[in-house]
Structures are given as C-alpha cells and as structure tokens.
C-alpha cells in the first residue's frame, strides 16, 4: 500500500503516515458501526429477544442514530475533575488502539506499515491504552472510576505476560516478528496454519498440534483480558462500579472509549488470526489463482482476513453473553497459576520442536 | 530543512518540554503523565535513528511497564496525590558541582568521540543483529542482568509477603 501512495505523493514520510493511518477510515469506523449493532443483535438472539428493530430495516441504522444522539449530548466536565487529563484520556485510549492497526496485515497488498517488529509493536503500543485508562480514571475524581482504572491496569499488566510468552514462542517458531511474514508462511491450505503445526511434517506436526492449540487458547484468553471484555470486564463491572473508568464521561468522549473498545475487539481477532489461524491465507487456495486472475487474490485475502477476524469478534460477543464475570481473585488466579505456567511449558516445547 | 529534520525537532521538543514539566510540576500524578510523553518522544527519536526494535522496547518497558507501575503506586498510595511537592532549590553549591562535572563529562565525550559522519545505511531490521550479539558476544552480561532482575523480583515478593510479627 505504501508503494502505491508513494507513487502519488513522492514524499516518503507523508505517504508512510497516510498508509499507516488509512485503516481508521477504511476499516475501524465502518467496523464499529457494524459491530455495535451486531453486538446488540447477537445479545438479543442469545437471550431470545428481538433487539433493536425500529430504525431502518430490522434496525440496521440503529448505530447511526446512536451516534447522532451522542453528538448532541452535552459534554459534562464536573467541577472537581482534573480538566486537562480528563479531556486527553479518551483520545489517548483511542490512539493506543488505533495505532495497533498500523501493523495488521489485511492482505498481502495491504498492510499499514511494513515494520519488521510487527507483533511486538502491537503489544507495546497498546500500553498507551492502559495509560489512558489510568488517566481517565484518576482525572474523573470519582472513587468508582479510580477503582475501575486500578483494576484495569492490574489486569492488563498481569495478562501481558502470558500474551508475550505465547507470542515469543510463535516468534521462535516462525522466525519473524512481522505479522505479514507470519501470514505468508502459513500459505495455501488450512493444515499449514500455525494452529495445526505450521509447515512441520509427520510426527512433529502431531506432537506440535496440541501445544499450538493450547497456545491459541492462552493467547485468545489473555488478549481478551487485555481489552477488558467479559468475562474479564471487572474494570467496568456495572453491578459494582457503575461503569468503571468511564463513569464520568458523556457524549463524544464516551463514544471514543466505546469506539476504542470495538477497535480493540477486532485487534484481538486480527492478532489471533495472523498468529495462529493463517492470517490472510485462504483455507482452500484461491479462486484468483485457479482462473488466472491474479489481481483477485489480494481481494480474496482481504475477505478471508476480515472473515476470520469477524468470526473471532463474534466469539467474543458469544462469550460476553454466555459467561458470568470473574471475581478479582479468580482473575489473578487464572493468570498467575494457570496461564503463565502453561505458556512457559508451551514456550519450552515449541522451542525444542523448532530446534529439531 | 528536510521533513525528517522537522519531525526530529518535534520529537526533541516533545521530550524536552515534557521532561521540564516532569521536574517542575507540583502535582505528582501530572509529573508521571508528563513522563509518558518524555518516554514516547525518546521512542520517536529511536525510530528516526532506524532503531525500530529499540524504539518498541522503549515503549514496552518504560511506558508499558515502569510508567504504569509508577502510576499505580502513586495512585494507590493516598495522601501522595494531593500533597503539593516542594520544588524549591536547596544545596545549590553541591548540585552545581555535580551537574558541572556531569555536563563536562558528557560534553567531552561528545567532542572527543570519533563519530561516524558518513550517512550510514539504515538496516532493514535491527532485531536479528541485536539478538545475535546478545546471545554470542554479550551473553554473560545478558545472563547476569537476567539473574539481577530475578533477584529483584524475589526480593520484592519477599518484602511484600512478609508476615506481621505478633
């Protein structure tokens, strides 16, 4: 993508900037419009309700109506709030989740930035989200907000460890940190995906597959916890903390937190997809290749990537409306007593098999 | 002036100005948040030097780890957040001597070092070479650092878990 833009503009750094920023307009905003509605429809379906159905055909314009409503809302900043930090926080949170999209490979022709440190960059830059949440929670000058922010930070820094360990194992296995290169390696058919042992053959593949599947589950669980979704949503547990760190936010600032949450949901899906589920590779080979139309291949890849990502988003919604919320001690037990030891075991086994 | 120069100066300005506010701000939480921008600006400078891996490590370790823990500590200890810190000047003479020595040492290093002035080719990735030298040439230092961090971790845990004596 960068090359195409560079041909037009001829200024290296400006075209890099545009190509890295483009996912916001081509992807995150339409996705959020769709996902908010999908969440409500999925929840309605799971709970045997109808869900929003008044605005537009079966309620498809519901999110647009919600946004129009949010724009009109008064932007309330309470008197005892820390004005500056309170105003910066939503944008910092959104910047963190938006910046992560720069290294996500949507297809072999479209990735925001061809950086070599892809997945590592995504893990690092999402720490801006934690800083933003802490900032918002503290600046709200409200005990529920502060408690929510504290819980969120504790949760995110704990679950960063299993995430990093699984990702480290996969970096050793694939020999690259770039999500684009990882996707390229898992080429062609679904039995070459990393979750089924990648390109290893014979007995090694059979030995490797259970560890890959457990790695996949650990990565999915811990990234889910990092984006504060149910069952890990104790930072905004409605029944205990009103709504956690964004209790005091209204109007568009609240919308920024909301948008960031949905962007994060897709980012989780995208990371899991690119690392384990073959990235943008199709499970059965490409139509474009078999009928000899090569320009069709990147479009198919885009389709497969978003399809897998959206499926993972659906799984997150499914979990949200199925599982109850964890208690704080259960949350820490899961992380420190189960996920971290297992991910260490995973790291060692995958490392040994990679060396063989 | 090149576009890269402008970006360099923007990052440098971000780093310096926020570092100034870290030191002079009366509110400790504000200082901590200004530190976020300082560390981020330094990461930006690393990127401009072509050290992509180092920049990401900078964000990961300092912003994602240290700063968050710092904020955590500051916020969880009540009574710190509302106390205004004294930022007056004391011990001017010893401070001036130490700063003078330090600045002199830095300046002499800057002047004396034979800098490579030819425009070096920025490598496509630095992580391969870094990893290679970490486990071959500098493996002893790497291991010692690992043990040091482990000791710090165990020490922190044992202090935190010390049972109250009756």
Boltz contact constraints between the chains, C-beta under 6 A:
constraints:
  - contact:
      token1: [A, 13]
      token2: [B, 3]
      max_distance: 6.0
  - contact:
      token1: [A, 115]
      token2: [B, 52]
      max_distance: 6.0
  - contact:
      token1: [A, 116]
      token2: [B, 125]
      max_distance: 6.0
  - contact:
      token1: [A, 117]
      token2: [B, 52]
      max_distance: 6.0
  - contact:
      token1: [A, 117]
      token2: [B, 53]
      max_distance: 6.0
  - contact:
      token1: [A, 117]
      token2: [B, 56]
      max_distance: 6.0
  - contact:
      token1: [A, 120]
      token2: [B, 56]
      max_distance: 6.0
  - contact:
      token1: [A, 121]
      token2: [B, 56]
      max_distance: 6.0
  - contact:
      token1: [A, 124]
      token2: [B, 56]
      max_distance: 6.0
  - contact:
      token1: [A, 124]
      token2: [B, 59]
      max_distance: 6.0
  - contact:
      token1: [A, 124]
      token2: [B, 60]
      max_distance: 6.0
  - contact:
      token1: [A, 124]
      token2: [B, 64]
      max_distance: 6.0
  - contact:
      token1: [A, 127]
      token2: [B, 63]
      max_distance: 6.0
  - contact:
      token1: [A, 127]
      token2: [B, 64]
      max_distance: 6.0
  - contact:
      token1: [A, 130]
      token2: [B, 68]
      max_distance: 6.0
  - contact:
      token1: [A, 131]
      token2: [B, 36]
      max_distance: 6.0
  - contact:
      token1: [A, 134]
      token2: [B, 71]
      max_distance: 6.0
  - contact:
      token1: [A, 138]
      token2: [B, 75]
      max_distance: 6.0
  - contact:
      token1: [A, 153]
      token2: [B, 68]
      max_distance: 6.0
  - contact:
      token1: [A, 153]
      token2: [B, 72]
      max_distance: 6.0
  - contact:
      token1: [A, 157]
      token2: [B, 68]
      max_distance: 6.0
